[in-house]
Amino acid sequence: MKTIKILGTGCPKCKQTEAVIKEALIQSGKEAEVIKVEDIQKIMEYHVMSTPAVVVDEEVKLKGKVPSIQEILSLLD
């Protein structure tokens, strides 16, 4: 099972990213552990300067924008 982390301080775009990821998981029928990381120190450990960011299995995949459902679906494959 994949682990997906959403890096962000809880802003509206971060919440929107979480909703997109959950919808993509529903559409794909796949399961993943979704973790929100809001601690600035932990976000900095990923060398991310703009949020929201999406980390899949400890690899930063997207940053600085709300992803589309299609983008998330491609990351789940």
mmCIF file of the N, C-alpha and C atoms, coordinates in Angstrom:
data_MODEL
# 
_entry.id   MODEL 
# 
loop_
_atom_site.group_PDB 
_atom_site.id 
_atom_site.type_symbol 
_atom_site.label_atom_id 
_atom_site.label_alt_id 
_atom_site.label_comp_id 
_atom_site.label_asym_id 
_atom_site.label_entity_id 
_atom_site.label_seq_id 
_atom_site.pdbx_PDB_ins_code 
_atom_site.Cartn_x 
_atom_site.Cartn_y 
_atom_site.Cartn_z 
_atom_site.occupancy 
_atom_site.B_iso_or_equiv 
_atom_site.pdbx_formal_charge 
_atom_site.auth_seq_id 
_atom_site.auth_comp_id 
_atom_site.auth_asym_id 
_atom_site.auth_atom_id 
_atom_site.pdbx_PDB_model_num 
ATOM 1   N N  . MET A 1 1  ? 0.844   -1.173 0.000   1.00 0.00 ? 1  MET A N  1 
ATOM 2   C CA . MET A 1 1  ? 0.000   0.000  0.000   1.00 0.00 ? 1  MET A CA 1 
ATOM 3   C C  . MET A 1 1  ? 0.897   1.246  0.000   1.00 0.00 ? 1  MET A C  1 
ATOM 4   N N  . LYS A 1 2  ? 0.535   2.200  -0.822  1.00 0.00 ? 2  LYS A N  1 
ATOM 5   C CA . LYS A 1 2  ? 1.291   3.436  -0.926  1.00 0.00 ? 2  LYS A CA 1 
ATOM 6   C C  . LYS A 1 2  ? 1.003   4.348  0.262   1.00 0.00 ? 2  LYS A C  1 
ATOM 7   N N  . THR A 1 3  ? 1.972   5.202  0.556   1.00 0.00 ? 3  THR A N  1 
ATOM 8   C CA . THR A 1 3  ? 1.800   6.240  1.551   1.00 0.00 ? 3  THR A CA 1 
ATOM 9   C C  . THR A 1 3  ? 1.853   7.572  0.819   1.00 0.00 ? 3  THR A C  1 
ATOM 10  N N  . ILE A 1 4  ? 0.820   8.381  0.996   1.00 0.00 ? 4  ILE A N  1 
ATOM 11  C CA . ILE A 1 4  ? 0.753   9.690  0.362   1.00 0.00 ? 4  ILE A CA 1 
ATOM 12  C C  . ILE A 1 4  ? 0.734   10.733 1.467   1.00 0.00 ? 4  ILE A C  1 
ATOM 13  N N  . LYS A 1 5  ? 1.693   11.661 1.405   1.00 0.00 ? 5  LYS A N  1 
ATOM 14  C CA . LYS A 1 5  ? 1.743   12.742 2.383   1.00 0.00 ? 5  LYS A CA 1 
ATOM 15  C C  . LYS A 1 5  ? 1.394   14.050 1.693   1.00 0.00 ? 5  LYS A C  1 
ATOM 16  N N  . ILE A 1 6  ? 0.593   14.845 2.372   1.00 0.00 ? 6  ILE A N  1 
ATOM 17  C CA . ILE A 1 6  ? 0.245   16.176 1.900   1.00 0.00 ? 6  ILE A CA 1 
ATOM 18  C C  . ILE A 1 6  ? 1.002   17.151 2.789   1.00 0.00 ? 6  ILE A C  1 
ATOM 19  N N  . LEU A 1 7  ? 1.925   17.877 2.196   1.00 0.00 ? 7  LEU A N  1 
ATOM 20  C CA . LEU A 1 7  ? 2.713   18.839 2.950   1.00 0.00 ? 7  LEU A CA 1 
ATOM 21  C C  . LEU A 1 7  ? 2.069   20.205 2.815   1.00 0.00 ? 7  LEU A C  1 
ATOM 22  N N  . GLY A 1 8  ? 1.730   20.805 3.935   1.00 0.00 ? 8  GLY A N  1 
ATOM 23  C CA . GLY A 1 8  ? 1.128   22.132 3.925   1.00 0.00 ? 8  GLY A CA 1 
ATOM 24  C C  . GLY A 1 8  ? 0.668   22.510 5.313   1.00 0.00 ? 8  GLY A C  1 
ATOM 25  N N  . THR A 1 9  ? 0.502   23.796 5.514   1.00 0.00 ? 9  THR A N  1 
ATOM 26  C CA . THR A 1 9  ? 0.186   24.303 6.853   1.00 0.00 ? 9  THR A CA 1 
ATOM 27  C C  . THR A 1 9  ? -1.298  24.333 7.170   1.00 0.00 ? 9  THR A C  1 
ATOM 28  N N  . GLY A 1 10 ? -2.121  23.745 6.322   1.00 0.00 ? 10 GLY A N  1 
ATOM 29  C CA . GLY A 1 10 ? -3.555  23.719 6.588   1.00 0.00 ? 10 GLY A CA 1 
ATOM 30  C C  . GLY A 1 10 ? -4.322  24.787 5.834   1.00 0.00 ? 10 GLY A C  1 
ATOM 31  N N  . CYS A 1 11 ? -3.705  25.360 4.823   1.00 0.00 ? 11 CYS A N  1 
ATOM 32  C CA . CYS A 1 11 ? -4.350  26.402 4.020   1.00 0.00 ? 11 CYS A CA 1 
ATOM 33  C C  . CYS A 1 11 ? -5.467  25.784 3.165   1.00 0.00 ? 11 CYS A C  1 
ATOM 34  N N  . PRO A 1 12 ? -6.329  26.618 2.582   1.00 0.00 ? 12 PRO A N  1 
ATOM 35  C CA . PRO A 1 12 ? -7.408  26.084 1.737   1.00 0.00 ? 12 PRO A CA 1 
ATOM 36  C C  . PRO A 1 12 ? -6.908  25.202 0.585   1.00 0.00 ? 12 PRO A C  1 
ATOM 37  N N  . LYS A 1 13 ? -5.768  25.559 -0.018  1.00 0.00 ? 13 LYS A N  1 
ATOM 38  C CA . LYS A 1 13 ? -5.236  24.747 -1.122  1.00 0.00 ? 13 LYS A CA 1 
ATOM 39  C C  . LYS A 1 13 ? -4.788  23.373 -0.629  1.00 0.00 ? 13 LYS A C  1 
ATOM 40  N N  . CYS A 1 14 ? -4.294  23.322 0.600   1.00 0.00 ? 14 CYS A N  1 
ATOM 41  C CA . CYS A 1 14 ? -3.870  22.041 1.174   1.00 0.00 ? 14 CYS A CA 1 
ATOM 42  C C  . CYS A 1 14 ? -5.094  21.157 1.424   1.00 0.00 ? 14 CYS A C  1 
ATOM 43  N N  . LYS A 1 15 ? -6.158  21.753 1.903   1.00 0.00 ? 15 LYS A N  1 
ATOM 44  C CA . LYS A 1 15 ? -7.394  20.996 2.147   1.00 0.00 ? 15 LYS A CA 1 
ATOM 45  C C  . LYS A 1 15 ? -7.998  20.531 0.829   1.00 0.00 ? 15 LYS A C  1 
ATOM 46  N N  . GLN A 1 16 ? -7.899  21.374 -0.200  1.00 0.00 ? 16 GLN A N  1 
ATOM 47  C CA . GLN A 1 16 ? -8.393  21.010 -1.522  1.00 0.00 ? 16 GLN A CA 1 
ATOM 48  C C  . GLN A 1 16 ? -7.576  19.842 -2.078  1.00 0.00 ? 16 GLN A C  1 
ATOM 49  N N  . THR A 1 17 ? -6.273  19.864 -1.851  1.00 0.00 ? 17 THR A N  1 
ATOM 50  C CA . THR A 1 17 ? -5.402  18.778 -2.305  1.00 0.00 ? 17 THR A CA 1 
ATOM 51  C C  . THR A 1 17 ? -5.792  17.471 -1.640  1.00 0.00 ? 17 THR A C  1 
ATOM 52  N N  . GLU A 1 18 ? -6.088  17.517 -0.363  1.00 0.00 ? 18 GLU A N  1 
ATOM 53  C CA . GLU A 1 18 ? -6.513  16.318 0.357   1.00 0.00 ? 18 GLU A CA 1 
ATOM 54  C C  . GLU A 1 18 ? -7.806  15.761 -0.250  1.00 0.00 ? 18 GLU A C  1 
ATOM 55  N N  . ALA A 1 19 ? -8.743  16.645 -0.565  1.00 0.00 ? 19 ALA A N  1 
ATOM 56  C CA . ALA A 1 19 ? -10.015 16.212 -1.153  1.00 0.00 ? 19 ALA A CA 1 
ATOM 57  C C  . ALA A 1 19 ? -9.793  15.572 -2.531  1.00 0.00 ? 19 ALA A C  1 
ATOM 58  N N  . VAL A 1 20 ? -8.900  16.146 -3.328  1.00 0.00 ? 20 VAL A N  1 
ATOM 59  C CA . VAL A 1 20 ? -8.594  15.595 -4.656  1.00 0.00 ? 20 VAL A CA 1 
ATOM 60  C C  . VAL A 1 20 ? -7.976  14.208 -4.519  1.00 0.00 ? 20 VAL A C  1 
ATOM 61  N N  . ILE A 1 21 ? -7.060  14.052 -3.580  1.00 0.00 ? 21 ILE A N  1 
ATOM 62  C CA . ILE A 1 21 ? -6.405  12.751 -3.376  1.00 0.00 ? 21 ILE A CA 1 
ATOM 63  C C  . ILE A 1 21 ? -7.426  11.707 -2.945  1.00 0.00 ? 21 ILE A C  1 
ATOM 64  N N  . LYS A 1 22 ? -8.300  12.063 -2.025  1.00 0.00 ? 22 LYS A N  1 
ATOM 65  C CA . LYS A 1 22 ? -9.312  11.108 -1.560  1.00 0.00 ? 22 LYS A CA 1 
ATOM 66  C C  . LYS A 1 22 ? -10.268 10.722 -2.692  1.00 0.00 ? 22 LYS A C  1 
ATOM 67  N N  . GLU A 1 23 ? -10.641 11.687 -3.519  1.00 0.00 ? 23 GLU A N  1 
ATOM 68  C CA . GLU A 1 23 ? -11.518 11.403 -4.661  1.00 0.00 ? 23 GLU A CA 1 
ATOM 69  C C  . GLU A 1 23 ? -10.805 10.496 -5.670  1.00 0.00 ? 23 GLU A C  1 
ATOM 70  N N  . ALA A 1 24 ? -9.530  10.750 -5.911  1.00 0.00 ? 24 ALA A N  1 
ATOM 71  C CA . ALA A 1 24 ? -8.757  9.910  -6.842  1.00 0.00 ? 24 ALA A CA 1 
ATOM 72  C C  . ALA A 1 24 ? -8.663  8.475  -6.324  1.00 0.00 ? 24 ALA A C  1 
ATOM 73  N N  . LEU A 1 25 ? -8.497  8.322  -5.021  1.00 0.00 ? 25 LEU A N  1 
ATOM 74  C CA . LEU A 1 25 ? -8.445  6.977  -4.442  1.00 0.00 ? 25 LEU A CA 1 
ATOM 75  C C  . LEU A 1 25 ? -9.779  6.264  -4.616  1.00 0.00 ? 25 LEU A C  1 
ATOM 76  N N  . ILE A 1 26 ? -10.869 6.986  -4.418  1.00 0.00 ? 26 ILE A N  1 
ATOM 77  C CA . ILE A 1 26 ? -12.197 6.395  -4.609  1.00 0.00 ? 26 ILE A CA 1 
ATOM 78  C C  . ILE A 1 26 ? -12.376 5.966  -6.060  1.00 0.00 ? 26 ILE A C  1 
ATOM 79  N N  . GLN A 1 27 ? -12.037 6.850  -6.994  1.00 0.00 ? 27 GLN A N  1 
ATOM 80  C CA . GLN A 1 27 ? -12.201 6.553  -8.419  1.00 0.00 ? 27 GLN A CA 1 
ATOM 81  C C  . GLN A 1 27 ? -11.344 5.376  -8.872  1.00 0.00 ? 27 GLN A C  1 
ATOM 82  N N  . SER A 1 28 ? -10.137 5.285  -8.322  1.00 0.00 ? 28 SER A N  1 
ATOM 83  C CA . SER A 1 28 ? -9.221  4.222  -8.754  1.00 0.00 ? 28 SER A CA 1 
ATOM 84  C C  . SER A 1 28 ? -9.503  2.894  -8.058  1.00 0.00 ? 28 SER A C  1 
ATOM 85  N N  . GLY A 1 29 ? -10.182 2.959  -6.907  1.00 0.00 ? 29 GLY A N  1 
ATOM 86  C CA . GLY A 1 29 ? -10.422 1.746  -6.139  1.00 0.00 ? 29 GLY A CA 1 
ATOM 87  C C  . GLY A 1 29 ? -9.183  1.273  -5.401  1.00 0.00 ? 29 GLY A C  1 
ATOM 88  N N  . LYS A 1 30 ? -8.153  2.118  -5.377  1.00 0.00 ? 30 LYS A N  1 
ATOM 89  C CA . LYS A 1 30 ? -6.901  1.754  -4.693  1.00 0.00 ? 30 LYS A CA 1 
ATOM 90  C C  . LYS A 1 30 ? -6.914  2.297  -3.272  1.00 0.00 ? 30 LYS A C  1 
ATOM 91  N N  . GLU A 1 31 ? -6.063  1.700  -2.473  1.00 0.00 ? 31 GLU A N  1 
ATOM 92  C CA . GLU A 1 31 ? -5.938  2.136  -1.094  1.00 0.00 ? 31 GLU A CA 1 
ATOM 93  C C  . GLU A 1 31 ? -4.575  2.757  -0.890  1.00 0.00 ? 31 GLU A C  1 
ATOM 94  N N  . ALA A 1 32 ? -4.533  3.756  -0.035  1.00 0.00 ? 32 ALA A N  1 
ATOM 95  C CA . ALA A 1 32 ? -3.277  4.389  0.338   1.00 0.00 ? 32 ALA A CA 1 
ATOM 96  C C  . ALA A 1 32 ? -3.457  5.025  1.700   1.00 0.00 ? 32 ALA A C  1 
ATOM 97  N N  . GLU A 1 33 ? -2.374  5.098  2.422   1.00 0.00 ? 33 GLU A N  1 
ATOM 98  C CA . GLU A 1 33 ? -2.393  5.808  3.700   1.00 0.00 ? 33 GLU A CA 1 
ATOM 99  C C  . GLU A 1 33 ? -2.152  7.279  3.383   1.00 0.00 ? 33 GLU A C  1 
ATOM 100 N N  . VAL A 1 34 ? -3.088  8.139  3.755   1.00 0.00 ? 34 VAL A N  1 
ATOM 101 C CA . VAL A 1 34 ? -2.977  9.572  3.495   1.00 0.00 ? 34 VAL A CA 1 
ATOM 102 C C  . VAL A 1 34 ? -2.639  10.274 4.811   1.00 0.00 ? 34 VAL A C  1 
ATOM 103 N N  . ILE A 1 35 ? -1.515  10.983 4.797   1.00 0.00 ? 35 ILE A N  1 
ATOM 104 C CA . ILE A 1 35 ? -1.027  11.651 6.001   1.00 0.00 ? 35 ILE A CA 1 
ATOM 105 C C  . ILE A 1 35 ? -0.858  13.138 5.708   1.00 0.00 ? 35 ILE A C  1 
ATOM 106 N N  . LYS A 1 36 ? -1.390  13.975 6.585   1.00 0.00 ? 36 LYS A N  1 
ATOM 107 C CA . LYS A 1 36 ? -1.186  15.415 6.452   1.00 0.00 ? 36 LYS A CA 1 
ATOM 108 C C  . LYS A 1 36 ? 0.003   15.816 7.311   1.00 0.00 ? 36 LYS A C  1 
ATOM 109 N N  . VAL A 1 37 ? 0.933   16.554 6.712   1.00 0.00 ? 37 VAL A N  1 
ATOM 110 C CA . VAL A 1 37 ? 2.106   17.036 7.434   1.00 0.00 ? 37 VAL A CA 1 
ATOM 111 C C  . VAL A 1 37 ? 2.002   18.559 7.480   1.00 0.00 ? 37 VAL A C  1 
ATOM 112 N N  . GLU A 1 38 ? 1.741   19.096 8.662   1.00 0.00 ? 38 GLU A N  1 
ATOM 113 C CA . GLU A 1 38 ? 1.544   20.533 8.808   1.00 0.00 ? 38 GLU A CA 1 
ATOM 114 C C  . GLU A 1 38 ? 2.685   21.214 9.551   1.00 0.00 ? 38 GLU A C  1 
ATOM 115 N N  . ASP A 1 39 ? 3.595   20.439 10.116  1.00 0.00 ? 39 ASP A N  1 
ATOM 116 C CA . ASP A 1 39 ? 4.718   20.986 10.869  1.00 0.00 ? 39 ASP A CA 1 
ATOM 117 C C  . ASP A 1 39 ? 5.766   21.540 9.895   1.00 0.00 ? 39 ASP A C  1 
ATOM 118 N N  . ILE A 1 40 ? 6.066   22.826 10.025  1.00 0.00 ? 40 ILE A N  1 
ATOM 119 C CA . ILE A 1 40 ? 7.001   23.492 9.107   1.00 0.00 ? 40 ILE A CA 1 
ATOM 120 C C  . ILE A 1 40 ? 8.362   22.789 9.089   1.00 0.00 ? 40 ILE A C  1 
ATOM 121 N N  . GLN A 1 41 ? 8.849   22.371 10.231  1.00 0.00 ? 41 GLN A N  1 
ATOM 122 C CA . GLN A 1 41 ? 10.158  21.701 10.302  1.00 0.00 ? 41 GLN A CA 1 
ATOM 123 C C  . GLN A 1 41 ? 10.157  20.417 9.480   1.00 0.00 ? 41 GLN A C  1 
ATOM 124 N N  . LYS A 1 42 ? 9.081   19.642 9.587   1.00 0.00 ? 42 LYS A N  1 
ATOM 125 C CA . LYS A 1 42 ? 8.994   18.390 8.840   1.00 0.00 ? 42 LYS A CA 1 
ATOM 126 C C  . LYS A 1 42 ? 8.850   18.664 7.342   1.00 0.00 ? 42 LYS A C  1 
ATOM 127 N N  . ILE A 1 43 ? 8.103   19.716 6.985   1.00 0.00 ? 43 ILE A N  1 
ATOM 128 C CA . ILE A 1 43 ? 7.960   20.079 5.574   1.00 0.00 ? 43 ILE A CA 1 
ATOM 129 C C  . ILE A 1 43 ? 9.325   20.461 5.002   1.00 0.00 ? 43 ILE A C  1 
ATOM 130 N N  . MET A 1 44 ? 10.118  21.212 5.765   1.00 0.00 ? 44 MET A N  1 
ATOM 131 C CA . MET A 1 44 ? 11.442  21.644 5.317   1.00 0.00 ? 44 MET A CA 1 
ATOM 132 C C  . MET A 1 44 ? 12.382  20.458 5.082   1.00 0.00 ? 44 MET A C  1 
ATOM 133 N N  . GLU A 1 45 ? 12.157  19.359 5.794   1.00 0.00 ? 45 GLU A N  1 
ATOM 134 C CA . GLU A 1 45 ? 12.989  18.168 5.600   1.00 0.00 ? 45 GLU A CA 1 
ATOM 135 C C  . GLU A 1 45 ? 12.874  17.614 4.179   1.00 0.00 ? 45 GLU A C  1 
ATOM 136 N N  . TYR A 1 46 ? 11.766  17.944 3.503   1.00 0.00 ? 46 TYR A N  1 
ATOM 137 C CA . TYR A 1 46 ? 11.564  17.503 2.122   1.00 0.00 ? 46 TYR A CA 1 
ATOM 138 C C  . TYR A 1 46 ? 12.067  18.532 1.104   1.00 0.00 ? 46 TYR A C  1 
ATOM 139 N N  . HIS A 1 47 ? 12.684  19.607 1.601   1.00 0.00 ? 47 HIS A N  1 
ATOM 140 C CA . HIS A 1 47 ? 13.214  20.682 0.749   1.00 0.00 ? 47 HIS A CA 1 
ATOM 141 C C  . HIS A 1 47 ? 12.133  21.282 -0.139  1.00 0.00 ? 47 HIS A C  1 
ATOM 142 N N  . VAL A 1 48 ? 10.948  21.423 0.418   1.00 0.00 ? 48 VAL A N  1 
ATOM 143 C CA . VAL A 1 48 ? 9.812   21.993 -0.307  1.00 0.00 ? 48 VAL A CA 1 
ATOM 144 C C  . VAL A 1 48 ? 9.646   23.435 0.156   1.00 0.00 ? 48 VAL A C  1 
ATOM 145 N N  . MET A 1 49 ? 9.637   24.361 -0.805  1.00 0.00 ? 49 MET A N  1 
ATOM 146 C CA . MET A 1 49 ? 9.496   25.770 -0.472  1.00 0.00 ? 49 MET A CA 1 
ATOM 147 C C  . MET A 1 49 ? 8.087   26.292 -0.753  1.00 0.00 ? 49 MET A C  1 
ATOM 148 N N  . SER A 1 50 ? 7.320   25.570 -1.560  1.00 0.00 ? 50 SER A N  1 
ATOM 149 C CA . SER A 1 50 ? 5.955   26.013 -1.847  1.00 0.00 ? 50 SER A CA 1 
ATOM 150 C C  . SER A 1 50 ? 4.988   24.858 -1.631  1.00 0.00 ? 50 SER A C  1 
ATOM 151 N N  . THR A 1 51 ? 3.904   25.174 -0.966  1.00 0.00 ? 51 THR A N  1 
ATOM 152 C CA . THR A 1 51 ? 2.901   24.160 -0.655  1.00 0.00 ? 51 THR A CA 1 
ATOM 153 C C  . THR A 1 51 ? 1.604   24.514 -1.368  1.00 0.00 ? 51 THR A C  1 
ATOM 154 N N  . PRO A 1 52 ? 0.714   23.590 -1.531  1.00 0.00 ? 52 PRO A N  1 
ATOM 155 C CA . PRO A 1 52 ? 0.793   22.202 -1.066  1.00 0.00 ? 52 PRO A CA 1 
ATOM 156 C C  . PRO A 1 52 ? 1.773   21.382 -1.898  1.00 0.00 ? 52 PRO A C  1 
ATOM 157 N N  . ALA A 1 53 ? 2.280   20.331 -1.273  1.00 0.00 ? 53 ALA A N  1 
ATOM 158 C CA . ALA A 1 53 ? 3.148   19.386 -1.964  1.00 0.00 ? 53 ALA A CA 1 
ATOM 159 C C  . ALA A 1 53 ? 2.621   17.983 -1.688  1.00 0.00 ? 53 ALA A C  1 
ATOM 160 N N  . VAL A 1 54 ? 2.846   17.100 -2.653  1.00 0.00 ? 54 VAL A N  1 
ATOM 161 C CA . VAL A 1 54 ? 2.392   15.718 -2.518  1.00 0.00 ? 54 VAL A CA 1 
ATOM 162 C C  . VAL A 1 54 ? 3.621   14.817 -2.561  1.00 0.00 ? 54 VAL A C  1 
ATOM 163 N N  . VAL A 1 55 ? 3.742   13.985 -1.539  1.00 0.00 ? 55 VAL A N  1 
ATOM 164 C CA . VAL A 1 55 ? 4.853   13.044 -1.424  1.00 0.00 ? 55 VAL A CA 1 
ATOM 165 C C  . VAL A 1 55 ? 4.278   11.635 -1.487  1.00 0.00 ? 55 VAL A C  1 
ATOM 166 N N  . VAL A 1 56 ? 4.785   10.837 -2.427  1.00 0.00 ? 56 VAL A N  1 
ATOM 167 C CA . VAL A 1 56 ? 4.333   9.456  -2.562  1.00 0.00 ? 56 VAL A CA 1 
ATOM 168 C C  . VAL A 1 56 ? 5.507   8.549  -2.225  1.00 0.00 ? 56 VAL A C  1 
ATOM 169 N N  . ASP A 1 57 ? 5.314   7.705  -1.230  1.00 0.00 ? 57 ASP A N  1 
ATOM 170 C CA . ASP A 1 57 ? 6.360   6.788  -0.779  1.00 0.00 ? 57 ASP A CA 1 
ATOM 171 C C  . ASP A 1 57 ? 7.693   7.509  -0.591  1.00 0.00 ? 57 ASP A C  1 
ATOM 172 N N  . GLU A 1 58 ? 7.644   8.630  0.115   1.00 0.00 ? 58 GLU A N  1 
ATOM 173 C CA . GLU A 1 58 ? 8.802   9.447  0.497   1.00 0.00 ? 58 GLU A CA 1 
ATOM 174 C C  . GLU A 1 58 ? 9.504   10.142 -0.664  1.00 0.00 ? 58 GLU A C  1 
ATOM 175 N N  . GLU A 1 59 ? 8.852   10.264 -1.815  1.00 0.00 ? 59 GLU A N  1 
ATOM 176 C CA . GLU A 1 59 ? 9.408   10.990 -2.954  1.00 0.00 ? 59 GLU A CA 1 
ATOM 177 C C  . GLU A 1 59 ? 8.468   12.141 -3.305  1.00 0.00 ? 59 GLU A C  1 
ATOM 178 N N  . VAL A 1 60 ? 9.001   13.377 -3.313  1.00 0.00 ? 60 VAL A N  1 
ATOM 179 C CA . VAL A 1 60 ? 8.185   14.543 -3.643  1.00 0.00 ? 60 VAL A CA 1 
ATOM 180 C C  . VAL A 1 60 ? 7.796   14.445 -5.115  1.00 0.00 ? 60 VAL A C  1 
ATOM 181 N N  . LYS A 1 61 ? 6.492   14.436 -5.377  1.00 0.00 ? 61 LYS A N  1 
ATOM 182 C CA . LYS A 1 61 ? 5.988   14.282 -6.749  1.00 0.00 ? 61 LYS A CA 1 
ATOM 183 C C  . LYS A 1 61 ? 5.422   15.575 -7.305  1.00 0.00 ? 61 LYS A C  1 
ATOM 184 N N  . LEU A 1 62 ? 4.758   16.356 -6.468  1.00 0.00 ? 62 LEU A N  1 
ATOM 185 C CA . LEU A 1 62 ? 4.129   17.604 -6.906  1.00 0.00 ? 62 LEU A CA 1 
ATOM 186 C C  . LEU A 1 62 ? 4.327   18.657 -5.836  1.00 0.00 ? 62 LEU A C  1 
ATOM 187 N N  . LYS A 1 63 ? 4.477   19.926 -6.261  1.00 0.00 ? 63 LYS A N  1 
ATOM 188 C CA . LYS A 1 63 ? 4.570   20.988 -5.254  1.00 0.00 ? 63 LYS A CA 1 
ATOM 189 C C  . LYS A 1 63 ? 4.099   22.310 -5.828  1.00 0.00 ? 63 LYS A C  1 
ATOM 190 N N  . GLY A 1 64 ? 3.540   23.117 -4.956  1.00 0.00 ? 64 GLY A N  1 
ATOM 191 C CA . GLY A 1 64 ? 3.165   24.470 -5.301  1.00 0.00 ? 64 GLY A CA 1 
ATOM 192 C C  . GLY A 1 64 ? 1.829   24.654 -5.983  1.00 0.00 ? 64 GLY A C  1 
ATOM 193 N N  . LYS A 1 65 ? 1.034   23.593 -6.087  1.00 0.00 ? 65 LYS A N  1 
ATOM 194 C CA . LYS A 1 65 ? -0.282  23.728 -6.718  1.00 0.00 ? 65 LYS A CA 1 
ATOM 195 C C  . LYS A 1 65 ? -1.210  22.612 -6.263  1.00 0.00 ? 65 LYS A C  1 
ATOM 196 N N  . VAL A 1 66 ? -2.491  22.834 -6.482  1.00 0.00 ? 66 VAL A N  1 
ATOM 197 C CA . VAL A 1 66 ? -3.479  21.794 -6.210  1.00 0.00 ? 66 VAL A CA 1 
ATOM 198 C C  . VAL A 1 66 ? -3.480  20.873 -7.432  1.00 0.00 ? 66 VAL A C  1 
ATOM 199 N N  . PRO A 1 67 ? -3.210  19.586 -7.226  1.00 0.00 ? 67 PRO A N  1 
ATOM 200 C CA . PRO A 1 67 ? -3.177  18.665 -8.369  1.00 0.00 ? 67 PRO A CA 1 
ATOM 201 C C  . PRO A 1 67 ? -4.575  18.342 -8.885  1.00 0.00 ? 67 PRO A C  1 
ATOM 202 N N  . SER A 1 68 ? -4.621  17.900 -10.121 1.00 0.00 ? 68 SER A N  1 
ATOM 203 C CA . SER A 1 68 ? -5.891  17.419 -10.669 1.00 0.00 ? 68 SER A CA 1 
ATOM 204 C C  . SER A 1 68 ? -6.072  15.957 -10.278 1.00 0.00 ? 68 SER A C  1 
ATOM 205 N N  . ILE A 1 69 ? -7.275  15.469 -10.414 1.00 0.00 ? 69 ILE A N  1 
ATOM 206 C CA . ILE A 1 69 ? -7.525  14.056 -10.116 1.00 0.00 ? 69 ILE A CA 1 
ATOM 207 C C  . ILE A 1 69 ? -6.672  13.194 -11.052 1.00 0.00 ? 69 ILE A C  1 
ATOM 208 N N  . GLN A 1 70 ? -6.559  13.594 -12.328 1.00 0.00 ? 70 GLN A N  1 
ATOM 209 C CA . GLN A 1 70 ? -5.756  12.830 -13.300 1.00 0.00 ? 70 GLN A CA 1 
ATOM 210 C C  . GLN A 1 70 ? -4.293  12.744 -12.862 1.00 0.00 ? 70 GLN A C  1 
ATOM 211 N N  . GLU A 1 71 ? -3.756  13.842 -12.348 1.00 0.00 ? 71 GLU A N  1 
ATOM 212 C CA . GLU A 1 71 ? -2.357  13.832 -11.882 1.00 0.00 ? 71 GLU A CA 1 
ATOM 213 C C  . GLU A 1 71 ? -2.185  12.820 -10.742 1.00 0.00 ? 71 GLU A C  1 
ATOM 214 N N  . ILE A 1 72 ? -3.119  12.818 -9.816  1.00 0.00 ? 72 ILE A N  1 
ATOM 215 C CA . ILE A 1 72 ? -3.027  11.883 -8.685  1.00 0.00 ? 72 ILE A CA 1 
ATOM 216 C C  . ILE A 1 72 ? -3.199  10.453 -9.177  1.00 0.00 ? 72 ILE A C  1 
ATOM 217 N N  . LEU A 1 73 ? -4.140  10.223 -10.082 1.00 0.00 ? 73 LEU A N  1 
ATOM 218 C CA . LEU A 1 73 ? -4.325  8.867  -10.611 1.00 0.00 ? 73 LEU A CA 1 
ATOM 219 C C  . LEU A 1 73 ? -3.052  8.350  -11.269 1.00 0.00 ? 73 LEU A C  1 
ATOM 220 N N  . SER A 1 74 ? -2.333  9.220  -11.973 1.00 0.00 ? 74 SER A N  1 
ATOM 221 C CA . SER A 1 74 ? -1.092  8.774  -12.623 1.00 0.00 ? 74 SER A CA 1 
ATOM 222 C C  . SER A 1 74 ? -0.023  8.443  -11.579 1.00 0.00 ? 74 SER A C  1 
ATOM 223 N N  . LEU A 1 75 ? -0.058  9.112  -10.440 1.00 0.00 ? 75 LEU A N  1 
ATOM 224 C CA . LEU A 1 75 ? 0.918   8.816  -9.376  1.00 0.00 ? 75 LEU A CA 1 
ATOM 225 C C  . LEU A 1 75 ? 0.604   7.503  -8.675  1.00 0.00 ? 75 LEU A C  1 
ATOM 226 N N  . LEU A 1 76 ? -0.643  7.068  -8.745  1.00 0.00 ? 76 LEU A N  1 
ATOM 227 C CA . LEU A 1 76 ? -1.045  5.829  -8.068  1.00 0.00 ? 76 LEU A CA 1 
ATOM 228 C C  . LEU A 1 76 ? -0.676  4.585  -8.855  1.00 0.00 ? 76 LEU A C  1 
ATOM 229 N N  . ASP A 1 77 ? -0.364  4.749  -10.143 1.00 0.00 ? 77 ASP A N  1 
ATOM 230 C CA . ASP A 1 77 ? -0.012  3.584  -10.975 1.00 0.00 ? 77 ASP A CA 1 
ATOM 231 C C  . ASP A 1 77 ? 1.384   3.099  -10.716 1.00 0.00 ? 77 ASP A C  1 
# 
